[in-house]
Amino acid sequence: MAEARFQSFAQRTNPQNAAPRLAALRGELKKRGLDGFIIPRTDQHQNEYVPKCDERLAWLTGFTGSWGVAVALHDAAALFADGRYTAQAREQTDTQAFACEHLIDNPPDHWLEHHLKPGMRLGYDPHLHTLDGVKRYEAVCAKMGAILVPVETNPVDSVWTDRPAPPLAPVKLHPLDKAGDSTDTKIARTAAKLASAGVDGVLISDPHNVAWLFNIRGGDVSHTPLPLAYAYMPREGKPMLFIDGRKLADDVRDTLAKHATLASPEEMIATLTKLGQAGQKIRFDNATAAVRWINLFRDAGGHVDHGLDPVSLMKAVKNTVEIQGSRNAHLRDGAAVTRFLCFMAHEAHKGGMTEIDAAIALEKFRLETGVLMELSFPSISAAGPNAALPHYRVTEQSNRRIENGFYLIDSGGQYEDGTTDITRTLAVGEPSAEMKDRFTRVLKGHIAIARAVFPKGTSGAQIDAFARRPLWEAGLEFDHGTGHGIGSYLSVHEGPQRISKLGHAALEPGMIVSNEPGYYKEGHYGIRLENLVLVEPRTIPGAERTMYGFETLTFAPFDRHAIEKTLLTADEIAWLDAYHRAVLAKIGPLVDHDTKLWLEAATKPL
């Protein structure tokens, strides 16, 4: 089997480790006079992808999902994961050591109501929790007569004897022809936002925002080109960039020093203390600022303004250079995906291919572009019942042969000019009438979002139902959002914009979001169809409001063999045929002769 460069299929954890590691942690808690401890799946920046040294939840429990938390008490312990990961959590941990709970239906604070006793001391690492999260734990501790105790050092680290060292990947300058705006321009815009908000400055705790503001990229975490760092941006004066100097080559250091005062992360303590003593009013990001920094600043006399880091929204609205870069990246990526789809059309039905084989093949086609920097996430390569797990990750143990049924591939690439994310579901063999019905309803929802027009000020929550209606009409539903924001050579999951029931940020021209409705029949098959779309102004004759719509950025064919044509309206068929004409026109010239012949057949009018 060929080797993957950017993803691993090894099973990284062992459920048998959970019980002895939990016992070791309990021993450490007893030495510290603690009756329990909270272990979130995060780092001090609340990142989706975290460095290996911060994979505490995975080390302790075995669970490797991207969102979760564990609570360890002396006489009970629980692992909490949301609906995407409930099956995975049960498989990856020792359920005799950790009870597996639903993170939404029975969150940790609710569980603690039944397990805390008066006088118990529940510890937490203040570097790893936001203010809102800590308030929930404080409330349940107060209700139960327990005490929530911040720790100076994390007790998990004390028993994790082979914990990896923090990352020191070199920082790279992101060139202006990819960034679109200079660092000075971005700093000036941020200062203006701070003045409008009436605050003296903002602690930028999200490394994605640091990377965008200073036009830098790094490699401290997998799949996202992040340099782990903080910044303090004042309303007036020079910013401060808190970053380990060992990551900075001389030329990078010299360039950054023109825009910011460089300091080590350890110097944040003195800086925030000084700002607090001066009575400053500082914005702390509600999504990423650790309570450690908020409490430090407040205790020194500062005034906390708890809200959205203004950089987040500026970053979300792409400039013209970033938009064109995304278009270019999607054409390049679409050609690679189309080559893969052609390959699968010839190989999948033979019965010898596995999920790992397919994931490696797609990575190979992307590598052959010559400019792939990374995958934007580990490919979700899922056959049959594995596709019914929305966030399935294939391992050598779970690897399944691709046979008759649906095969789902959700994948993306990181290029210097753009980040991509695309999902296609392929019929291997002849799908059943039910499978074609479900596929077509998902496609109808996808088309509804792609064709949507909406007034200025509309949020993703207001159009999320467009994607669900065809499924609702058959008594069906899917349990994830319809779309998430996308970065520009940054995170494949970017806020605040998203299309979901919880997507309350207004969609603005320049924002990029995914359009990915799905359907999952547990134990049988799964379907998801995803393109990325760009919010753009839309001219409507006689319109009384400023209207927006979507430009589709992703180009690769949908599987026509899985479509039940009688379920589509004339307008939906017209959209699909026009989309496929565009795929052929844009991708056809970028692929080899044999792939183009296949593409011509795959994009024929319905």
N, C-alpha and C positions, 0 to 999 in steps of 0.2 A: 504494500500500500504506500502511495506517495505520502510525503510529510507535509503538514500544514505549517505555515510560517507564523501566522498571526493568531492561531487558536489551538487550544489543547483539548483533547478528548479524554484525558486521564481522569479517573475518579479521584478527586483531590482530598476527600475526607473519608473517614471510616466510622460508622456508627458505634463500633465497639470502643472507641476512644472517649465517648461522651461521659460514661459513668465514672471512670477514674479521673478524668479531668474535672468533672463536677465535684468529686470528693476532694481533690486538691484545692479547688477554689474555696470550698466550704472551710477547709482547714485554715486557709489564709484569712478568710473573713473572721473566723473565731479569734485569731491572733490580733486582729484589728478592732475587736469589740463590735463587730457588725453582725446583724442577724440576716442580712440579705444584700443582694446587689443586682443592679439593672445593667444588662449588657445589650446595647443597641447595635444594629448592623450599620455602622457609619464611622466616619472619621471626624476630626474637629471642624471640617468644612461642610458636613452633611452631603458629601459627594455620593453619586450613584456608584461609580467605580472608585474603590479605595486602594491604597497601597497595601502590599502584603502584610506589613507590620501592623495594620489596623483591622485585619480580618479576625477580630476577636470572637465574633459570634460563630463563624465557621470553625475556628479552632476548638472552641468549647463544645459546640453542639453537633457539628458536622454539616449544618445547613448552609448552603452556598447561595441562596437566593439574594436578590438585590435589595430586599426590604424585609425587615423582621426585627425581633427583639426577644431576648430571653430574660427571665427573672429567676434568680436562684435564692431560695430561702434555705434554712437549715433542714426543714422537714418537707419541703416541696419545691418543685422547679417546673417551669413551663416555657415552651418555645412558641412564639406567636408569629404567624405568617398570614398574608392575605389570600384571597381566593385563587390567585395565580399559582400559589406555591403550597397549598395545603397538602396535596399528595406528595410533592417533593419533600416537604418537611418530615412527613411520617417515614419516608424511605431513607432519609439521610441521617436521622438521629436515632438514639436509643430511646424508644418510647417508654421504657421502664424508668429511665432517668428523668426525661423531660416529657411532660404532658403536652400534646400538640393542640394549640388553641387557635381560633380564627381571630386575626388581628383586628378585624372590623366588628364582628359580632360579639366578641368577648375580649376587648382590649386589656392590656396589662393592668390599668388602673381599676377596671371592674373585677378582674381576677384577684387583685390584691385585697379587695374588700372582703373576700372570703378566706384569706390566708394571713393577713396581718393581725397581730394581737397588740394590745396596749403595751407601750414601753419598748416595742421592737425598734431597732435602728436599721433603716434601709439605706444602703449606700448608693451613690451614683457618681460618675465622673463628669464634672461640670464642663469639661472640654467637649463632651460628646452629645450634649443636650441643648435644645433651644429653650428660650424662656417659656413659650407656650407649653412645651412638653413637661418642663419642670413644674409648672403650675398645676398640671393634672395630678402629678405624683404628690405634690404638697397637699392638694385637696384630699386625696384619699388617705394620706398619712394622718392629717388632722382629724378626719372623720373617724379613723380607727384608733386614735390615741397613740400612733407611732410617730417616729421622728425620721425625717429625710435628711441624710447626712452627705454633704459633698466630701469627696476624698481628694487628697493632694496627689496621690499616684494611684494608677489603676491596679487593683488587686489581680486582675487577669494577667497583666504583664509580669507580675511577681512569680506566677506559677508556669508561665509559658516560657520554658527554659531555652527553646531554640527559636525564639521570636526573631524574624528578619529585621535587619537594620532599616531605618528610614531611607527612602529613595533619594538619589542625588543625580537625577538625569540632567544633562546640560540644557540650558535655556537657549532657545533660538529666536532670532528676530523674525517677526512675520512681516514680509515685505509690503510696501505701500501699494504695489500693483495687485495685491491680493486683499489687503485690508480696506483699501478705499479711502480711509480718513487717517490723517496723521495723529500721533499721540497728543500733540499740542492741541489739535482741534477737539479731540475727545475730552481732554482735561478741561478745556474752556467750556464745553457743553455741560459737563458734569457740574462744574462750579456754578453755572447759571441755574441748573436744576436745584442745587442746594440753596441758593439764594431765594428761589421761588418757594421752597419748602420752609424757609425760615429757620434753618439749622446751620450750625457752624461747621459741620463736616459730616462725613460718613465713614464708618469702618467697613471696608470692602472685604468681607469674609468669604465670599464665593470666588474660588480661583479662576472660574470661567470669566468672571467680570474683570479680575485682575489681568488676565491674559488679553482680553479685548481692549481694555483701557490703555495698556502699555504696548500693544501690538507685539506680544511675545507668545511663544508656544513652548511646550516642554514634553516630558515623557515620564512623569512621576507615577502615573496610573495607567492601566491598560485601556486601550481603545479610544481614549480621549487625550489629545495632546496638551495635557495640563502641566504647568509648573505649580506645585503647591506653594502658595504664598498668600500673604495678606497685604492690604494697602490701607493707608489712611489718606482720604482726600478732603482737604479743608476747603471751605468756601473761598478763602483768600490765601494765597501763598502756595508753596511747593508741596506736592504730595510726598508721602513717605511710602516706600516699598519695603516690606519686611520679607526677606527671602534669604535662604542659606547661600552665602557668598561662594561656596564651592561649586554651585551650579552655573556660575557666570564666568565665561571666558572674558578676556580683557576687552575685546571689541564690544561685546554685549554689555559689559559693565559700563564702559565709557558712554555708550549710547543711552542707557537707562539713566545714568547719572545726570544727563542733560535735562531730564524731565522730572526726576524724583530724588529725594534723599534716600540713599540705600541704607538699610539697617537689618540686623539679624532678627529672626522671629522672637528671640528672647527679649529684645528691646521693646516689644509691645507693652510689657507690664509697666515700664517706666513712662512710656509715652501716654498710655491711657490714664495712668495715675496723675500725670502732670495736667492733662486736659481736664480731668475731673476736678482737680484742685483749683483750676482756673474758672470753674463754673460753666464750662462749655455745654452746649446742647448738641448732642451727636446722634445721628441716625444709625441704628443697628438693624440689619436686615432680619426680618422676622422668620425667614426660611433657613438661613445659614449661620447666623451669629450665635456662637456658643454662649450659654449663660455665664460661663467663667468670665468673659470679657465685659459683659453687661454689669455683673455684680461688682467687678473690680472698679469700673468707671463710676458707677453709682456710689459705691462706698467711699470713693475719693471726693465726692461732692458734685459729680457731674449730673446733667439732666439728660435722661435717656429718651430718645424719640424712636419708638419701635414701629417699623414699617418696611416698605419695599425699598431696597437699594435702587436708586434712580438709574444706575448703570444697567440693570436688568432689562428695563424696557427699551433703553437706547440700543442695547445689543440685539434685542429681539427684532427691531425694525432694521432690516438690511439696507445698506446703501447700494447705489447703482453698480458699483464694482463687485460687491458681494453677490448681488442678484445675478449678474452676468456670469460670475464665477460658478455659481450654483447651476446655472443652465449648462455651462460647459462641462462641469463635473457629471451632470446627469446624462448628457449625451455619451460621454466616455463610459460611464458606468452602465448605461443602458445597452451599449454595444456588447459589453462583457456579459451582462445578464442574458441578452438575446443569444449569444453564442452558447451559453450554458443551457438555455431552454431548448435550443436545437439539439445539443448533445443529449439532453435527457429524452427528447422525443425519439431519438434513435437507440438509446441504450436502456432506458428504464424498463421497458417491457420485456427485456431479455431475462430479468429476474436475478441477475448476479450482483446488482449494485446495492450498497447499504447507505444509510443516512450519512455516515462519515465519508464514504466515497464521494457522495454528491457535494457535501460541504467543501471538501478539498478541491473538487473539480471547479466549483464556482470561485473559490479563492484563487486558483491558478489562472482562470480567465481574467480576473481583476488584476493580478500581478502582471499579466502580459500587457496591460496598458503602459507599463513602465513608470508610472507615477503614483501608484498606490502607496500611501504612507502607512496605513493600518486598516484593519476592519473597524467599522464604527461600533460593532458589538459582535460577540460570538454568534455565528450563524445559527438560526433556529432551523435545523434540518430535520423534518419530522414526517414519518410515514405512518399511515393507518391510525391506530388509537393514540400514538404519541402526538399526532397533530391536534388532538383534542386538549392538549395541555398548552395554553397560550404562550407560556414562557419556557417551554421545554428546551433543555440543553442536552444534546446527545453526548454520551460518554461511551467508552469502550465496553462498559457493562450493559448499557441500555441500547446500544447500536442495533437497529432493526433493518432487516432486508426490505427494500422497496418492492412491493408486490401490487397486485391489482387493488385499486382503491385510490384515495387521495394522498398526494404527497405535497407538503407545505414547506416552502423555503422563504424565510424572512431574514434578510441580510442587508448589509450596507458597507460602504467604503469611506475611508477618510482620505481626501485629496487636499492639497494645499489651497485649492480654490473652492472647495465645497465638501459638504458631508451628505451622504446619500443613505436612503433607507427604503427598501422595496420588498413587498411580499407578493408571491405568486403561489397559487394552488393549482396543481396539475392532476389531471385524471390519468391514471395508469390503468389501461384496460378500459372496459366500458362501465361508466358509473351507473348506479341504479337511478330509478326515477326520483327517489327521495333525495339522493345526493345532488342530482341536477337541479331539483327544486330549490334546495338550500343554497347551492352555489349561486343560482340566479338571483335569489333574494338578497344575498350579500352584494352581488354585483349591482343590483338596483339601488341599494343603499349607497354604494360607492358613487354611482352616477349622480344620485341626488345631491350629494355634497359637491361633486365636481361642477354641477350645473347651478349651484345655489347662487342667488343674488340676495343681498341683505343691506339694510341701511347702516350708515356710520353709527358706531356705538354698540353694535351687536356683539355679543360675547359668544364664545364657543358653546356654552351651555344652551344657548337659544337655538342653535342649529343642529345640535347633537341628535335630536330625534329624527331629523331628515334621514339619517343613515339607518335608523332602527325600524322605521315604519313598515317596510316590506316584511321584516321578520315578525314584528308585532301582529301583523294581519294574519299570520299563521300560528300565533301563540308562541313565538320564539323570541329569544333575546341573546345578547352577549354581555359578559360581565367586565369588560374593560372599556376605557375611553375610546372614542372614535378617532382621536388624533392628538398628537403631541407636537410641541414646537421643536425646531431643528436649528442647531448652531451653524456657523460658517467656519469650517475646519475647527469645530469645537464639539460640544456634546450632541449626541444624537437625540437626547431628551432635554429640551430647553424650555424654560418658562419665561414669562408667566402665561404665554398664549397656549391654549390647547382647546380641542373640541371634545368636550366631555360634560357630564352632568355637573362637574365641579369647575368647569372652565369659565371663570367669571371675568377674566381680562378681556377688554374690547379688542376685537381683531382689527388691525391697522394695516394699510398698504405697506408692503415690505416684509411683513411677517411670513415665515414659512411654517406650515404645519403638515402633519401627515393626514391622510384620508384612508383609514384602515378598519372598516367594519369587518365583523367575522361571525362565525357560527361554530359551535363546538358540541359534538355529541359524544359525551364521555364514554370512553371504552371502545369507540368506533372510528370517528374521523373528525377532522377539523378543517375549517376554511377561513382564510383571511386574504383580502385583496387590498394592497396598499400602494398608493402613489403619494408623492409629496406635491403640495400645491402652494402657490404664492398668492397672498392677498393682494389684489390690484383694484384700482378704481374701475367702475363699470358705468358706461354711458347708456342711459335708458331714455328714449324720447319721451318728453312730458313728465319725467320724474320730478317729484317735489322734494326729494331728499337726496343727499349725497349717498350714492350706492356703491357697494363693493361686490366683488366676485373673486373667483379663483382662476389662476393660470396653472395648468398642470405642468409640472417640471419633469416627471418621470416618464420614460418611454420604453416600454417592452410589452409584448402582446399578452392578452389574457387568453386562457385556454378555451377556445370556441367549442371544443368537444364536451365541455362540462355545462354548457348553457342550454336551458330550456327556453327556446325562442318565443314560445307562446306566452310566456310570463312577462315579456318585455313590451313596453308601449312603443309606438312609432318613434316618439322623441328619444326614447332610450336607445333604440336601435340606431337612430341617426347619430347620436353621440358616440356610440361604440364604433360605428363604421368610420366616423370622422377621426376618432382617436387612433384607430388602426391605420388609417391613411397617413396620419402624421408620424406614427411609429415607422412605417415603411419608408417615408420620405426622409426622415431624420437619421434613422439607424441603418437603413439599407446601404448607404454609401460607406459606412464605417466597418462593415463586416466582410468576411471572405465570400467567395462566389457561392459555395454550397450553403452557407448560412443564409445568404440573401434569398436563394431559391426557396429554402424552408420558410423564411419570413414572409415571402410573397404569398405562400399558401396559408400561413398562420394569420394573416391580416386581411384575408378576403372579406368582402362585405358579408354581413350576416344574412 
